[in-house]
Amino acid sequence: MPQTLKDAAGWSWRLLVIGFLLMQVGLLYQRLELATIPLSVAILLTALLRPVQLRLEGLRLPRSVAAVLTVLMALIVLGGVATYVVNRASAEYSDLVRSVDQIVNDTKDWLVTGPLHLRQSTVNGLNVGSLQDFLNGNQGQVVTGVVSAGKTAFETVTSLVLTLFLTIFLLYDGPQVWRWLTALFPNDRRALVDHVGDRMWGTVSGYVTGTFIVATFHAVVIGITLALVRAPLVAPLAVLVFIGAFIPLIGAIIFGGLAVLVTLVADSPTAAVIVLIVLVVGNQIESHVLQPFVVGRHVSMHPMGIALTLATGAVLGGLPGAIFAVPLVAAVNAAVATIRGVPGPPGLAPAEPEEDEEARDHV
């Protein structure tokens, strides 16, 4: 038997075993989603909120108090934003309905007086009022639908209380949990495992923080643009663009396209073109400035790899899969690079404050 065929057979059965193992891990993740999805969300929230907690600890606050205050401040900010978005959506809803009514009436006039010269009776018989009837009769459902995309990422989280608890726990006791995990490895491997973990955590933390900055940039730019062209539903659309930016490459474009469509319906084609131009320019700024300098220095992945990871995560896990896949693969990529001896960017994994002797003895 040729040696090449032997090598190919050896690679094949090993790849099949690894693929089967990964498939089983994915199925187990879905089966235990009551625990796994809150844990995944809590890890991303911890990576985002950890710098705030460190600042509070720098003010001589106990770690437990700093962790609770960090989560409370995050809840206050999220609650305030959600309340403002819902209030603005309800207040501006009538403007959107009037704009749709005006478009329908203008279209009917154009059909009569324009090149088609349709009869007035024919135009009046067209079922063009269904959209206004739907909007007028289903205000609550439409307003909820405007902001429902912002809740979609959290619909799979079966218990918000569990997510908050895990976030507080990771902020307070994360270093001790990591030391417990590294203690499961042989003594001669713990230093390498600890180094790999620092690199992975630095990658995830940098990715989440950088993506948060990029999402804030998109939301502010789109919000200001929509306000200047006097489009309705400015706050809800800005929040949707912010959430969409956490889906790499396409999220901000898709939700930004929704803002363009609403502007086209509610305002004018000129205003919609302005929003579209701002969206395209903002996407170029993200691609050539923000992503390389804010996110790219933490996540060493080619755009093609990000696109394939995003598509695979979306197919396997829907919207949560699209959000979690990129930081997961980036962390694994960082771990492989560390094991191979590839140095990471300077300052990628900020050092944690030293634990006192009592905490060490507790572990």
C-alpha positions in Angstrom: 0.0 0.0 0.0 1.5 3.4 -1.0 2.7 5.5 1.9 0.6 8.5 0.7 -2.6 6.4 1.0 -1.6 5.3 4.5 -1.0 8.9 5.5 -4.3 10.0 4.0 -6.2 7.2 5.8 -4.5 8.2 9.1 -5.5 11.8 8.7 -9.0 10.9 7.6 -9.9 8.8 10.6 -8.4 11.3 13.0 -10.3 14.2 11.4 -13.5 12.1 11.6 -13.0 11.5 15.3 -12.3 15.1 15.9 -15.3 16.2 13.9 -17.5 13.8 15.7 -16.3 15.0 19.0 -16.9 18.7 18.0 -20.4 17.8 16.8 -21.2 16.1 20.1 -19.9 19.1 22.0 -22.2 21.4 19.9 -25.2 19.1 20.5 -24.4 19.1 24.2 -24.2 22.9 24.2 -27.6 23.1 22.6 -29.1 20.5 24.9 -27.8 22.4 28.0 -28.7 25.9 26.7 -30.3 26.8 30.0 -26.8 26.9 31.4 -24.5 27.3 28.4 -26.1 30.4 26.8 -26.2 32.4 30.1 -22.6 31.3 30.7 -21.6 32.5 27.3 -23.3 35.9 27.7 -21.9 36.2 31.2 -18.3 35.7 29.9 -18.8 38.4 27.2 -20.3 40.8 29.8 -17.5 40.1 32.2 -14.9 40.8 29.5 -16.7 44.1 28.8 -17.3 45.1 32.5 -14.0 44.0 34.0 -12.2 47.3 33.3 -14.9 49.1 35.2 -14.6 46.8 38.1 -10.8 47.3 38.2 -11.3 51.1 38.3 -13.7 50.7 41.3 -11.2 48.4 43.1 -8.6 51.1 42.5 -10.8 53.4 44.7 -10.2 51.0 47.6 -13.6 49.2 47.3 -13.8 45.5 48.2 -13.9 43.2 45.2 -17.4 42.0 46.1 -18.7 45.6 46.3 -17.0 46.6 43.1 -18.5 43.6 41.3 -22.0 44.3 42.4 -21.7 48.0 41.7 -20.4 47.3 38.2 -23.4 45.1 37.4 -25.8 47.6 38.9 -24.4 50.4 36.9 -24.7 48.3 33.7 -28.3 47.5 34.5 -29.1 51.1 35.2 -27.6 52.2 31.8 -29.4 49.4 29.9 -32.7 50.1 31.7 -32.5 53.8 31.0 -31.7 53.2 27.3 -34.5 50.7 26.9 -37.0 53.1 28.6 -36.0 56.0 26.4 -36.1 53.8 23.2 -39.6 52.5 24.0 -40.9 56.0 24.9 -39.5 57.5 21.7 -40.9 54.7 19.5 -44.4 55.2 21.0 -44.2 59.0 20.6 -42.9 58.9 17.0 -45.1 56.1 15.8 -47.9 58.4 14.7 -45.4 60.4 12.5 -44.6 57.2 10.7 -48.2 56.4 10.1 -48.9 59.9 8.7 -45.9 59.5 6.4 -47.2 56.2 5.1 -50.7 57.7 4.6 -49.1 60.6 2.6 -47.1 58.3 0.4 -50.2 56.2 -0.4 -52.3 59.3 -1.2 -49.5 60.7 -3.4 -49.2 57.4 -5.2 -52.9 57.4 -5.9 -52.8 60.9 -7.3 -49.8 59.9 -9.5 -51.7 56.9 -10.9 -54.6 59.2 -11.9 -52.7 62.3 -13.2 -49.5 60.6 -14.2 -48.6 58.7 -17.4 -50.9 55.8 -16.6 -54.0 58.0 -16.4 -56.0 55.4 -14.5 -59.6 56.1 -13.6 -60.3 57.4 -10.2 -62.7 54.6 -9.5 -60.0 52.0 -10.4 -57.5 53.6 -8.1 -60.0 53.9 -5.2 -60.8 50.2 -5.7 -57.1 49.2 -5.2 -56.4 47.7 -1.8 -53.8 50.3 -0.9 -55.1 51.0 2.5 -54.1 47.7 4.1 -50.8 49.0 5.2 -52.3 52.0 7.0 -55.0 49.8 8.5 -52.3 47.4 9.8 -50.2 50.2 11.2 -53.2 51.9 12.9 -54.6 48.7 14.2 -51.4 47.1 15.4 -49.4 49.9 16.9 -48.3 47.9 19.9 -47.1 45.0 17.8 -45.2 47.2 15.4 -43.5 49.3 18.1 -42.5 46.0 19.8 -41.3 44.7 16.5 -39.1 47.7 16.0 -37.1 46.9 19.1 -37.5 43.2 19.0 -34.3 42.7 17.1 -32.5 44.2 20.1 -34.0 41.4 22.3 -33.4 38.6 19.9 -29.8 38.0 21.1 -31.2 37.5 24.6 -34.4 35.4 23.7 -32.4 32.2 24.0 -31.2 33.2 27.5 -33.8 31.3 29.5 -33.0 33.0 32.8 -31.9 36.6 33.1 -31.3 36.0 36.8 -28.8 33.2 36.1 -26.9 35.5 33.6 -26.7 38.3 36.2 -25.6 35.8 38.9 -22.9 34.3 36.7 -21.6 37.8 35.7 -21.3 38.9 39.3 -19.7 35.6 40.2 -17.1 35.8 37.4 -16.3 39.4 38.2 -15.8 38.6 41.9 -14.3 35.1 41.8 -13.0 34.7 38.2 -9.3 34.5 39.1 -10.0 31.8 41.7 -12.1 29.8 39.2 -9.2 29.9 36.7 -6.7 28.8 39.4 -9.0 25.9 40.2 -9.2 24.9 36.5 -5.4 25.1 36.0 -4.9 22.9 39.1 -6.5 20.1 37.1 -3.5 20.0 34.8 -0.1 18.4 35.7 2.4 20.6 37.5 4.8 20.9 34.6 1.9 22.1 32.3 0.2 24.7 34.5 2.5 27.5 33.5 1.7 27.0 29.8 -2.0 26.5 30.5 -2.0 29.7 32.5 -0.2 31.6 29.8 -2.6 30.3 27.1 -5.6 31.3 29.3 -4.2 34.8 29.7 -3.8 35.1 25.9 -7.3 33.8 25.2 -8.9 36.1 27.8 -7.0 39.1 26.5 -8.2 38.3 23.0 -11.9 37.9 24.1 -11.7 41.1 26.3 -10.1 43.1 23.5 -12.6 41.8 20.9 -15.6 42.7 23.1 -14.3 46.1 24.1 -13.3 47.0 20.6 -16.6 45.8 19.1 -18.4 47.9 21.8 -16.5 50.9 20.6 -17.3 50.2 17.0 -21.0 49.6 17.7 -21.1 52.9 19.7 -19.6 54.7 16.7 -22.1 53.3 14.3 -25.1 54.1 16.6 -24.0 57.7 17.3 -23.3 58.4 13.6 -26.6 56.9 12.4 -28.5 58.5 15.3 -27.1 62.0 14.5 -27.8 61.5 10.8 -31.4 60.4 11.3 -32.0 63.3 13.7 -30.6 65.8 11.1 -32.9 64.5 8.3 -35.8 64.5 10.8 -36.5 60.8 10.4 -38.8 59.0 12.9 -37.8 56.3 15.3 -34.3 57.7 15.7 -33.5 56.1 19.0 -34.9 52.6 18.2 -33.0 52.5 14.9 -29.8 53.7 16.5 -30.1 50.9 19.1 -30.7 48.4 16.4 -27.6 49.5 14.5 -25.6 49.3 17.8 -26.7 45.7 18.4 -26.1 44.8 14.7 -22.5 45.9 14.9 -21.8 43.0 17.3 -22.3 40.8 14.2 -19.1 41.3 12.2 -19.0 42.4 8.6 -22.8 42.5 7.9 -24.7 43.4 11.1 -24.3 47.2 10.9 -25.1 47.1 7.2 -28.3 45.1 7.6 -29.7 47.1 10.4 -28.4 50.3 8.8 -30.4 49.3 5.7 -33.5 49.2 7.9 -32.8 52.8 8.9 -32.5 53.8 5.2 -35.8 52.1 4.4 -37.6 53.8 7.3 -36.2 57.1 6.2 -37.3 56.5 2.6 -40.9 55.7 3.7 -41.2 58.4 6.3 -39.2 61.2 4.8 -38.0 61.5 1.2 -35.6 59.8 -1.2 -33.1 62.5 -0.7 -33.0 61.9 3.0 -32.7 58.2 2.4 -29.8 58.7 0.1 -28.0 60.9 2.7 -28.5 58.1 5.3 -27.2 55.6 2.8 -24.1 57.6 2.1 -23.4 58.1 5.8 -23.9 54.3 6.3 -21.4 53.5 3.5 -18.8 56.0 4.7 -19.2 54.8 8.3 -18.7 51.2 7.2 -15.5 52.3 5.3 -14.2 54.0 8.4 -14.9 50.9 10.4 -13.2 48.7 7.9 -10.0 50.8 7.4 -9.6 52.6 10.7 -11.6 51.2 13.6 -11.4 47.5 12.9 -7.6 47.4 12.3 -6.6 49.7 15.2 -9.3 48.9 17.8 -10.2 45.3 17.1 -7.6 43.9 14.7 -4.7 44.3 17.2 -6.5 41.9 19.5 -8.0 39.4 17.0 -5.5 38.1 14.5 -8.0 36.7 12.0 -8.2 37.2 8.3 -11.5 38.7 7.1 -12.2 35.6 5.1 -11.8 33.5 8.3 -14.2 35.9 10.1 -16.8 35.6 7.3 -16.6 31.8 7.3 -16.8 31.7 11.1 -19.8 34.0 11.1 -21.6 32.0 8.4 -21.0 28.7 10.3 -22.0 30.1 13.6 -25.2 31.6 12.1 -26.1 28.3 10.5 -25.5 26.2 13.6 -26.7 28.6 16.3 -28.7 31.4 14.7 -28.1 34.9 15.9 -26.4 33.8 19.2 -24.1 31.6 17.1 -23.2 34.5 14.9 -22.3 36.6 18.0 -20.5 34.0 19.9 -18.6 32.2 17.1 -16.1 34.9 16.2 -14.8 35.5 19.8 -14.7 31.8 20.4 -12.6 31.1 17.2 -10.5 34.1 17.9 -9.7 32.7 21.4 -8.9 29.3 20.0 -6.7 30.9 17.4 -4.9 32.8 20.1 -4.4 29.6 22.1 -2.9 27.8 19.1 -0.6 30.7 18.4 0.6 30.7 22.1 1.3 27.0 22.1 3.2 27.4 18.8 5.2 30.2 20.4 3.9 33.0 18.3 4.1 36.2 20.4 1.0 38.2 21.0 0.5 41.9 20.8 2.0 43.8 23.7 -0.4 44.5 26.5 -2.9 42.0 25.0 -3.6 40.3 28.3 -3.6 42.8 31.1 -2.3 41.4 34.4 -4.7 40.7 37.1 -4.1 42.2 40.5 -2.2 39.9 42.8 -4.4 37.9 45.2 -3.7 38.0 48.9 -2.5 35.0 50.8 -5.9 34.3 52.3 -7.4 33.9 48.8 -4.5 31.6 47.8 -5.0 29.4 50.8 -8.8 29.3 50.1 -8.1 28.0 46.6 
